[in-house]
């Protein structure tokens, strides 16, 4: 897998390690848990990530839980 870089987490998480962070690579986006950065990374294509973000903004996941 290509190396992911530029990892960042939401500014809303303050200094907590109870969140996820996102990193970018050539044509891919990775998501990992800040509590266990070596525990695995979910990897999405840029198109998949864009569709997910659009869905979040449109409220598609508001009633999932």
C-alpha positions, 0 to 999 in steps of 0.5 A: 500500500502507498504511504499515507501522510498528512494525518490530522484529526478534527479540531473539535476533538481538542487534545483527546485521543478518543477520535479518528484521524485521516491521512492521504496518499496517491488516490487513497484516503486512510482512517485510523483510531488515534488510540491505536495508530498501529492497529490498522487503517481503513483505506478508501479511494478518493471517490469513496471518501468523497461520497461518504463525506457528501452523505454525512453532510446530507444527513444520510447517516443521522439515524444509523444508531 
